[in-house]
Amino acid sequence: MASETLTAWHNIVRTRDPRGLAELLDDNIVFHSPVVHTPQIGKTITTMYLTAALRVFGNESFRYVRE
């Protein structure tokens, strides 16, 4: 299960298509952002943060090689 989840996450990042997040994220997810120093609670806000990150970091000028 974990490897399927990681594969799905890598596909979302590679394609910069956040539509797959709905299946990966639990409704009660708690997202700990390195920018906003309080926990962000819930699927909606987490999806917003991750979608924004895909746009900001998912371009030709940014390359991150670690997980």
N, C-alpha and C positions, 0 to 999 in steps of 0.2 A: 504493500500500500504506500509506504513512504517513497519508494522509488517512482511509483506512478505519479504521485503528487509532485515530486521534484521535477520529473519530466514535463508535467503539465505547466509548472511554473516557468521552467526554462523556455518552453514554447511561447508562453505569454510574453516573456522578456524579449525573446528573439524576434517575434512578430510585432511587438509593441501593440498588441491587441488585448485590451483589458477585459474583453467579454468573458473570458474563461475564469475570471476571478470569482464570479458568482458561485461556481461549483467548488472552488478551493476553499473559500472562506466560510467559517462558521458564523451563524447569525450573531453570536455573542462574543466575537473575537475582540481581543484587547490588543491594540497596536501601540507599541512603544516607539515613538518617533525620535530620531536623534536630533530633530529640530524643535519640535514642540515638546517641552519637558514634562508633560503630563500624559498619562495613558489616554488613548483615544478609544472609546468603547463603541463597538457595533460594526456591522458589515458595511453600512452606507458610508460612514466617515472613513473607514479603512480603505474602501474601494476608491474613494476620492483621492486620498493621499497616494495610493499606489499608482493610480492612473496618472496623476500629476508627475510622479517620479518617472514613469515610463516616457512621458513627453520630454521632461528635462534631461534625463540621462540617456534616453534612447535615441541618440543621434550620432552622426559621424564624427563629431568632435570629442566625444566622451567614450572612453573604453575602460571598463572595469573587468579584471581578469580573475577575481576571487569570488567566493560565495560567502 
